[in-house]
Amino acid sequence: MRIATLSIGDELLRGEVVDSNAARIAARLADAGLAVGRHLTVGDDEGEIEAALGTLAAGHDAVIVTGGLGPTDDDVTARAAARATGRRLVLNEEALDRLRDFFSRRGRELYPANERQCLLPAKAGLIPNILGTACGFHLLHGECLLVFLPGVPAEMARMLEESVVPLVLDRRSGPEVTRTAVLTLFGLSEAEIGGWLSGLERSREGLGIAYCVDFPMVQVKLRATARSEEEAAEIIAGGLPLVRERLGDVIVAEGDDTIDTAVARLFREKGLTLALAESCTGGLIAKRITDVAGSSAYFSMGLVTYANGAKERLLGVPAALLAEKGAVSAEVARAMARGARHAAGSDLALAVTGIAGPDGGSDDKPVGTVYLALADRAGCSVKAYRFAGERDAIRTVTAVTALDWLRRRLLAA
Amino acid sequence: MRIATLSIGDELLRGEVVDSNAARIAARLADAGLAVGRHLTVGDDEGEIEAALGTLAAGHDAVIVTGGLGPTDDDVTARAAARATGRRLVLNEEALDRLRDFFSRRGRELYPANERQCLLPAKAGLIPNILGTACGFHLLHGECLLVFLPGVPAEMARMLEESVVPLVLDRRSGPEVTRTAVLTLFGLSEAEIGGWLSGLERSREGLGIAYCVDFPMVQVKLRATARSEEEAAEIIAGGLPLVRERLGDVIVAEGDDTIDTAVARLFREKGLTLALAESCTGGLIAKRITDVAGSSAYFSMGLVTYANGAKERLLGVPAALLAEKGAVSAEVARAMARGARHAAGSDLALAVTGIAGPDGGSDDKPVGTVYLALADRAGCSVKAYRFAGERDAIRTVTAVTALDWLRRRLLAA
């Protein structure tokens, strides 16, 4: 099946926004065994869009379009779609009802400009958008399925999953099916993982491996292409144990799981509670813990003791220790973890102190120096790290390293 | 000047890598007043690449190509370039010398596979790559400048800056230049902003407006195209006051500023300190405050009191109040803010309690119900919200709403 994607937006052509939608769509379709053959980006220009739709529709079985469905004057995708397919723009009543409902549920009146967003090409099928005001739509042009989605990533992703993938699969020709198993890894580079898994593809007919770096994690995707669901599932079932055997506990999650949800499940399973004391991550670890719904069951409290005064007041870290060893030290990390566990009365307490930069580094403690401490009833252990990269990267890898330590600690509990 | 970009790589079409190069190139050219008219991505297929080069060269004055210059068999860009321009592939001696030098400086021998990377179309101009083994090159096809760069972002960016921008500017026809001013807004929808600014474009020759949603913010981009820097700057200088006048204090930041950095600057300017007590945002606000380097100067502490016990222990919220009013209530928000300010001894304390979902909602307090409280020496005020969307969106808009309240409070200080 020949599939193309078309992204619309001057902001993309000006490089003001990196087009993550194209990759998102391609990756999701690849998981379903469908390959995107080309991707095109054009600006918010009615003629350009119309021409692009004509060209792509002629050479593909499906074209998935994102962007240009907003309420402002520079959103002209629907009009261009109507022209490209020789249809009139008509007010889609269902879309208008849903939009009115969308606003009323928020206790607001329908804004006139938003009504424009309900003008769709005649006989277009509606693709509801429960997260925003720009509805999507699909129509057939000759033999080609044209799908139009808003460019807002969260809205696009939801509509892709719920409406577009089924639509496209419906029109898939040929009996081949693809199944994908996703594993999320932390602690090895893409190259190292590739080394561990080398030769695996050739070991099984129809088995493919793809790597996808999602810093600081690496995702390994096992893909099986076969003539039947069963056959594909069998190939995956044969490949997974080999990957697990070769990579062991650097696999932090499988399927839709993330390290965050994996840690959350382990806390529930083990019935343990957690307190956090964060310095250089400044709440990032707590944020990730509470990204998971229901985390209040095991997350007692988080203390963001960014300033020394807070370390003393909230965690009882002795001022003398801070003065002698410095806030970024193994000793202070240990005192923070013990203080947090005491303050929260939790089973576990994890503390982090470090230098995220860009300032604050020294010769013996350069930017990227991080100490993690994990306290439990038995005592407290500390780990020292020296991470590379800029402030954001250091904070992110520190948070994931902390979550991975919790994961390993809980697995052993 | 009509410019196109072409990205080459199967990994892009599989969505395993987000194409940041296209945005990088477009943004850099936009800074130079050059607009990219379209962007195309094709796979590592010689025929596809050749066809794409032919089509793009016919319709543009310059085409900037990235990817497919590596040492492995699936890197076929140079061969496709030779075919598309009717040239032979020849060993480029200068490239080979540089590559030998590249390896010898690293005390390594030249791999045979890398020698392939010196096979370039005849009479191509070399674009040196001091960071990697894939050299770039440029050639004229008819009236069109074709530029080829490796896909590794760091190498591409360096070569873009040092070699490609000058090459393209050399061929710029016509004296047009472009200048852009960016404003970040919060509190109005894209539709409402479009309404406020409607007609503004037509009010000034050469003035353009683009909208870019970066949830929950909206960016307004004023773009001036003119015959000289001065003229473009003048058009921007004429448009900005009108935008500021129409949109007032929903403008939270201008230029490279974000609401995070704007709040940070205000805290430094006013010399006030902050404490946070977060429930449903679970550390997200603290994370954003500490995203900005140097925040320890004004950020006293953050308390993530996700569980009720923590609200009592850390913030002194009476258990009776929690029982009577519920953790998500104006009264508890107020008590949290006062407790945080007391615990931290800070000038300001902001507290948030709410229901991010998906569970925990009720008829009178549905998912999205959020209370913010801001305490200072004078007292404490509370605001109630009912946000739409899923857990992530509710937490994000809550955090930005809190930051925006701090921004307005500090502006008034």
Interface residues (C-beta under 8 A of the other chain):
Chain A: D10 E11 L12 L13 R14 G15 E16 V17 V18 D19 S20 A22 A23 R24 I25 A26 A27 R28 L29 A30 A35 V36 G37 R38 H39 L40 T41 V42 G43 D44 E48 A52 G70 P71 T72 D73 D74 R105 R106 G107 Y111 P112 A113 N114 L131 T133 G151 V152 A154 A210 Y211 C212 V213 L276 E278 T281 G282 G283 L284 I285 A286 K287 I289 T290 D291 A293 G294 S295 S296 F299 S300 M301 G302 L303 V304 T305 Y306 A307 G309 A310 R313 L314 A343 A344 A356 G357 P358 D359 R391 D392 R395
Chain B: L12 L13 R14 G15 E16 V17 V18 D19 S20 A22 A23 R24 I25 A26 A27 R28 L29 A30 A35 V36 G37 R38 H39 L40 T41 V42 G43 E48 T180 S189 E190 A191 E192 I193 G194 G195 S198 I209 A210 Y211 C212 V213 D214 F215 Q219 K221 L276 E278 T281 G282 G283 L284 I285 A286 K287 I289 T290 D291 A293 G294 S295 S296 F299 S300 M301 G302 L303 V304 T305 Y306 A307 G309 A310 R313 L314 A343 A344 A356 G357 P358 D359 R386 A388 G389 E390 R391 D392 A393 R395
